[in-house]
Amino acid sequence: MRRVESETLEFKLRIDRQRKIARTLVAFANGAGGTVLVGVRDNGSVAGCRAEEEAYMIEGAAQRFSRPEVPFTVRIERQDGKDVLVVEVPSSSKAPHAACEEETEAWTVFVRRGAANFRANRVLLEEIKLRMQSATQANVQHLALIPLLDAVEGRTASRLARASGLPIREVEDGLAVLLHWGQILALPREKGWVYRLTQ
């Protein structure tokens, strides 16, 4: 069975732009980690690559266009008689990592959802920071958000703030804690993030 791209796996035929691949490296480091296979088409078929040149591009992306620098390892594997560069990015203890945007030169934190990278909002940034701390503290306001997640259509932070009467910052902090505990999921939408209870 052929593998498909996912939250922890990305295929690249080749690395054309270091800034673009930096988003994926950062997103993997900010989450559960992941693997980039260079020399593999989007459909999972092996095309092969010039592994040493591609490793140089990955190194530049991690060092120059990621802040702090993303840790990674590389190795070359032969698949279907062709070289594939395997780039392993672990979940990082130095998260949140940011990538330098191509268009604006701004440093942006990215997270991975499905087979795509998304800009992190404040809730996701706070959840990453909570993961880096040894303990998280809950208060009644955080737990009060749980029943609202089923009752409020759209479940954006601003809608939850209106429904609860809490300041938006407190709602975002509460969502970050609930996300950290695995009580809710953060789902990307065209106009931002929505939250729902884990089932």
C-alpha atoms as one frame of an Amber mdcrd trajectory, in Angstrom:
protein
   0.000   0.000   0.000   1.341   3.397  -0.987   1.872   5.968   1.741   0.112
   9.330   1.629   1.024  12.705   3.053  -0.216  13.283   6.581   0.307  15.261
   9.758   3.728  13.610  10.130   4.736  12.893   6.516   5.474  15.219   3.585
   6.626  14.360   0.044   8.818  16.714  -1.961  10.009  16.116  -5.500  12.778
  18.622  -4.830  13.423  21.616  -2.569  13.015  24.724  -4.710  12.802  27.335
  -1.950  14.334  27.115   1.494  11.769  29.468   3.022   8.894  27.287   1.851
  10.291  24.035   3.258  11.104  25.899   6.498   7.332  26.083   7.133   7.098
  22.296   7.116  10.184  21.856   9.294   8.790  24.364  11.801   5.302  22.806
  11.766   6.738  19.333  12.439   8.992  20.646  15.231   6.045  22.460  16.841
   3.960  19.278  16.848   4.598  15.556  17.092   7.552  15.667  14.677   7.559
  14.324  11.154   9.395  13.082   8.093  10.056  14.800   4.772  10.847  12.466
   1.871  12.681  14.369  -0.871  12.622  12.715  -4.276   9.031  11.510  -3.901
   6.088  12.808  -5.944   2.835  13.965  -4.342   1.226  10.636  -5.262   3.924
   8.751  -3.320   5.860   7.430  -6.312   9.653   7.635  -6.169  11.412   9.944
  -8.624  14.768  10.125  -6.882  16.860  13.194  -6.159  20.362  14.572  -5.818
  20.379  13.862  -2.116  23.459  15.869  -1.146  22.157  19.016  -2.867  18.741
  18.570  -1.247  20.373  18.066   2.180  22.149  21.401   1.703  18.783  23.083
   0.992  17.235  21.529   4.119  20.183  22.642   6.233  19.811  26.221   4.968
  16.075  26.190   5.685  16.601  24.950   9.237  19.457  27.344  10.009  18.602
  30.535   8.140  14.817  30.541   7.846  13.752  28.896  11.131  13.938  30.527
  14.535  15.075  28.963  16.778  16.899  26.580  14.471  14.916  23.390  13.863
  16.689  20.155  14.831  16.711  17.423  12.174  18.619  14.420  10.879  19.056
  13.261   7.292  19.874   9.973   5.660  19.852   8.687   2.097  17.778   5.615
   1.253  17.608   3.708  -2.010  14.004   3.159  -3.089  13.118   1.668  -6.465
  16.800   2.022  -7.392  16.781   5.783  -6.759  18.099   8.010  -3.982  15.539
   9.478  -1.578  16.567  11.947   1.116  14.830  11.141   4.406  14.603  14.184
   6.700  13.483  13.397  10.257  12.287  16.315  12.399  11.628  15.478  16.060
   9.085  17.188  18.261  11.162  20.041  19.650  11.720  21.032  23.259  12.547
  24.545  21.993   9.103  25.161  20.452   7.494  27.348  19.342   9.594  27.612
  16.197   8.869  30.236  13.543   9.619  30.369   9.817  10.522  33.483   7.839
   7.678  34.292   5.440   8.611  34.687   1.769   6.259  37.568   1.069   6.570
  39.704   4.199   9.855  38.631   5.827   7.818  38.240   9.053   8.566  35.367
  11.427   5.479  33.164  11.760   4.757  30.071  13.845   3.272  27.210  11.819
   1.469  24.058  12.913   0.568  20.951  10.968  -2.998  19.785  10.434  -3.569
  16.899   8.063  -1.151  17.229   5.142  -0.872  21.035   5.323   0.847  23.756
   7.328  -1.147  26.578   8.911  -0.280  29.805  10.718  -0.784  29.361  14.450
  -3.160  31.713  16.216  -2.778  32.790  19.854  -4.590  29.693  21.205  -2.220
  27.347  19.386   0.822  29.381  20.458  -0.283  29.186  24.083  -0.871  25.435
  23.766   2.664  24.949  22.423   4.032  26.961  25.347   1.983  24.856  27.796
   3.532  21.703  26.354   6.950  23.150  27.110   6.045  23.716  30.767   5.948
  20.915  33.299   2.547  21.826  34.792  -0.612  23.519  33.624  -3.079  25.169
  35.913  -6.788  25.087  35.299  -9.421  27.312  36.703 -13.189  27.176  36.649
 -13.349  29.517  33.648 -11.416  27.029  31.495 -13.789  24.212  32.378 -16.825
  26.451  31.819 -15.941  26.557  28.113 -16.609  22.825  27.629 -20.434  22.956
  27.518 -20.286  26.064  25.338 -18.329  24.182  22.675 -21.418  22.106  21.908
 -23.831  25.022  22.158 -22.078  27.736  20.130 -22.216  27.341  16.350 -18.847
  27.899  14.672 -16.985  27.607  17.950 -14.475  30.372  17.266 -12.721  32.026
  20.205 -14.635  35.264  19.638 -18.019  33.463  19.583 -17.117  31.612  22.753
 -16.104  34.902  24.390 -19.468  36.448  23.499 -21.388  33.392  24.723 -19.473
  33.113  27.997 -19.138  36.825  28.759 -15.406  36.286  29.383 -12.653  38.484
  27.947 -11.192  37.075  24.733  -7.738  36.605  26.329  -9.221  34.403  29.061
 -11.132  32.365  26.493  -7.970  31.907  24.397  -6.001  30.853  27.485  -8.772
  28.414  28.410  -8.868  26.949  24.907  -5.081  26.503  25.019  -5.353  24.544
  28.275  -8.201  22.382  26.946  -6.234  21.772  23.748  -3.192  20.816  25.797
  -5.261  18.354  27.837  -6.638  16.783  24.663 -10.213  17.823  25.509 -10.676
  19.790  22.282  -9.386  19.908  18.710  -8.302  23.028  16.816  -9.430  22.879
  13.186  -8.257  25.283  10.460 -10.873  27.055   8.392 -10.547  29.577   5.579
 -11.131  32.501   7.942  -9.368  31.225  11.048  -9.617  28.434  13.608 -12.609
  26.696  15.142 -12.660  24.410  18.168 -14.667  21.327  18.982 -14.725  18.686
  21.673 -12.758  15.515  21.007 -15.121  12.593  20.458
